[in-house]
Amino acid sequence: MKLTIIETGMPPEALRSDWPGYPAMFRDLITPHLPGLETETASVVNGDSFPDLDAVQAILITGSAAGVYEHHPWMQPLFNFIQRAAAKSIPQIGVCFGHQAVAKALGGRVEKSEKGWGIGRHVYEVCARPDWMGDYAEDSFSLGVSHQDQVLSLPPGATVVGASDFTPFAALDYGAVPAISFQGHPEFSSSFNCALYNVRRGTAFSGDRVDAACKSLDHPVDNGLVGGWMARFLASRTVTT
């Protein structure tokens, strides 16, 4: 199976020498749960073209510093790509910006939230249990987050899988369209999250808020669990040739 990763963002420049890019983070997240997975990357944020969907088996859209309402040369082509992939029943996964992009492209509403930035460890109530969650029986799961935009209305046919008071549409399953998406970052280690918050210390976030967010990540997050969910979704939805 081959997963095409659409790179829509990169770590802040101050972190790039010490941390891998987002496609590598996703490979490390999913491959242990899906042996034999191959990946390719189309870095649209760096000018790559979108791939030919006739040669694509499954898609993952990364996080980004961009907002879906911004006017980047690759933004509308991304929405078109998501819509065409949905029409061809190609499985898609979106994370953070990718979550918002999939939701918007398929008919949802995404805006900068009046609640402001979410950072640190967020806990989500399980609201539905699609088949790709396997036999998971707990009532919640947690992920590290870094976002100020949110999905504010659901696309037609989508179901809320995970929710919190801060993020009511935090994880979605798109029903007849083979797509899932997550607002949180299962690909980010807690140490990377803290490094990311510290880049914005004294600008977007106060020092006290950064310290509190990093402290919250002393508690475990469910990165491996969500990576397994992604792998199960891909294995069950992808048609290999």
C-alpha positions in Angstrom: 0.0 0.0 0.0 1.2 3.5 -0.8 0.2 6.6 1.2 0.6 10.0 -0.6 1.4 12.7 2.0 0.4 16.2 1.0 2.9 18.5 2.8 1.1 21.8 3.4 3.4 23.1 6.1 6.8 22.7 7.7 8.1 23.0 11.3 9.2 26.6 12.2 12.6 27.4 10.8 14.1 27.5 14.3 13.2 23.8 14.8 14.1 22.4 11.4 17.7 21.4 12.2 16.6 19.4 15.2 13.4 17.8 14.1 12.2 15.8 11.1 9.6 17.2 8.8 5.9 16.3 9.1 5.9 13.6 6.4 8.7 11.7 8.3 6.7 12.1 11.6 3.7 10.5 10.0 5.7 7.7 8.5 7.1 7.0 12.0 3.5 7.2 13.5 1.7 4.8 11.0 4.3 2.4 9.7 4.7 0.4 13.0 0.9 -0.4 12.7 1.0 -1.1 9.0 4.1 -3.0 7.9 5.0 -2.7 4.3 3.5 0.8 4.0 5.1 2.9 1.3 4.9 6.7 1.3 5.5 9.5 -1.1 5.4 13.2 -0.5 4.0 16.0 -2.6 5.2 19.2 -0.9 2.7 21.6 -2.3 3.8 24.3 0.2 7.2 24.1 -1.6 5.8 24.2 -5.1 5.3 20.6 -5.9 2.3 19.7 -8.1 -0.6 17.7 -6.8 -0.2 14.1 -7.9 -2.3 12.3 -10.5 -5.2 10.7 -8.6 -5.2 7.8 -11.0 -1.9 6.8 -9.4 -2.9 7.5 -5.8 -4.1 4.8 -3.3 -4.5 6.9 -0.2 -3.9 10.4 1.0 -2.8 12.2 4.2 -2.8 16.0 4.5 -0.5 17.4 7.1 -0.7 20.4 9.4 0.3 23.9 8.4 0.7 27.4 9.8 -1.7 28.5 7.0 -5.5 28.9 7.5 -8.0 27.5 5.1 -9.3 31.0 4.6 -5.9 32.4 3.4 -5.1 32.9 -0.3 -2.1 30.7 -1.1 -1.5 29.5 -4.6 -2.0 25.9 -3.5 -5.1 26.4 -1.3 -7.9 26.2 -3.8 -6.2 23.4 -5.8 -6.0 21.5 -2.4 -9.7 21.8 -1.9 -10.3 20.6 -5.5 -7.9 17.7 -5.0 -9.8 16.6 -1.8 -13.1 16.8 -3.6 -11.9 14.9 -6.6 -10.3 12.2 -4.3 -13.6 12.0 -2.5 -15.5 11.5 -5.7 -13.1 8.6 -6.6 -13.5 7.1 -3.1 -9.8 7.4 -2.4 -9.2 7.2 1.4 -8.1 10.5 3.0 -6.8 11.4 6.4 -6.4 15.0 7.6 -4.6 16.3 10.7 -4.9 19.8 12.2 -4.8 22.0 9.1 -5.5 18.9 7.1 -8.6 18.2 9.3 -9.9 21.7 8.6 -9.1 21.5 4.9 -10.9 18.2 4.4 -13.9 19.5 6.4 -14.1 22.7 4.4 -13.6 21.0 1.0 -16.4 18.6 1.8 -18.9 21.3 2.8 -18.1 22.2 6.5 -17.3 25.6 7.9 -13.9 26.5 9.3 -12.9 29.8 11.0 -10.5 31.3 13.5 -12.1 30.4 16.8 -13.2 33.1 19.2 -11.8 30.8 21.9 -8.3 31.5 20.8 -5.3 29.2 20.8 -5.5 25.6 22.0 -2.1 24.3 23.2 -1.0 21.5 25.5 -2.7 18.1 26.1 -6.4 18.0 25.2 -8.8 15.2 26.2 -11.6 14.3 23.8 -14.8 12.4 24.6 -15.5 9.5 22.3 -18.8 10.3 20.6 -19.0 7.4 18.1 -17.1 4.2 17.4 -16.5 3.6 13.7 -15.0 0.3 12.7 -11.5 1.7 12.3 -11.4 2.2 16.1 -11.4 -1.5 16.6 -12.4 -2.7 20.0 -11.4 0.5 21.8 -13.7 0.7 24.8 -12.5 3.8 26.7 -14.6 6.9 26.9 -11.9 9.4 25.9 -8.5 9.8 24.2 -5.9 12.6 24.4 -3.6 14.4 22.0 -1.2 17.4 22.0 -2.6 20.3 20.1 -1.6 23.6 18.6 -4.3 25.5 16.8 -6.5 28.6 16.7 -8.7 27.6 13.8 -11.6 25.1 14.2 -14.2 23.3 12.3 -17.4 25.1 13.3 -20.0 23.1 11.2 -20.0 19.6 9.9 -19.9 18.6 6.2 -23.0 16.6 5.1 -22.7 13.0 6.2 -19.9 13.5 8.7 -20.0 12.1 12.3 -18.3 13.5 15.3 -16.0 10.8 16.7 -14.1 13.0 19.3 -15.2 16.2 21.0 -14.3 18.5 23.9 -15.8 21.7 25.3 -12.9 23.6 23.6 -13.2 21.7 20.3 -16.6 20.2 19.7 -15.6 18.8 16.2 -12.2 17.4 17.1 -12.3 14.1 15.3 -14.5 13.3 12.3 -15.6 10.3 10.2 -17.1 11.4 6.8 -19.4 8.4 6.4 -19.9 7.5 2.8 -16.9 9.5 1.8 -13.8 7.4 2.9 -12.1 10.1 5.1 -11.3 10.7 8.7 -9.6 13.7 10.3 -8.2 14.9 13.7 -7.7 18.3 15.1 -4.9 17.1 17.5 -1.4 16.0 16.5 -0.7 12.3 16.9 2.5 12.7 14.9 3.9 15.3 17.4 5.9 14.0 20.3 5.3 15.9 23.6 8.9 17.2 23.3 8.2 18.6 19.8 5.0 20.2 21.0 6.9 21.9 23.8 9.6 23.1 21.4 6.9 24.4 19.1 5.2 26.3 22.0 8.5 27.8 23.1 9.1 29.2 19.6 6.0 31.4 20.3 6.9 32.2 23.9 6.5 35.9 24.6 4.6 36.5 21.3 1.5 34.3 20.8 1.8 32.8 24.3 2.9 34.1 27.7 5.7 32.2 29.4 3.2 31.0 32.1 0.9 29.6 29.4 3.8 27.8 27.7 4.9 26.3 31.0 1.4 25.1 31.8 1.0 23.6 28.3 4.3 21.7 28.6 3.4 20.5 32.1 0.1 19.1 30.8 2.1 16.9 28.4 3.8 15.2 31.3 0.7 13.1 31.2 0.6 10.5 28.5 -1.1 11.2 25.1 -2.6 8.6 22.8 -0.4 9.1 19.7 0.2 5.4 19.2 -3.5 4.6 19.6 -4.5 7.2 16.9 -1.7 6.0 14.7 -3.2 2.5 14.9 -6.6 3.9 14.1 -5.2 5.5 11.0 -3.5 2.3 9.9 -6.7 0.3 10.4 -8.7 2.9 8.4 -6.2 2.8 5.6 -6.0 -1.0 5.5 -9.8 -1.3 5.5 -10.5 1.4 2.9 -7.7 1.1 0.4 -8.0 -1.0 -2.7 -4.5 -2.2 -3.8 -3.7 -2.9 -7.4 
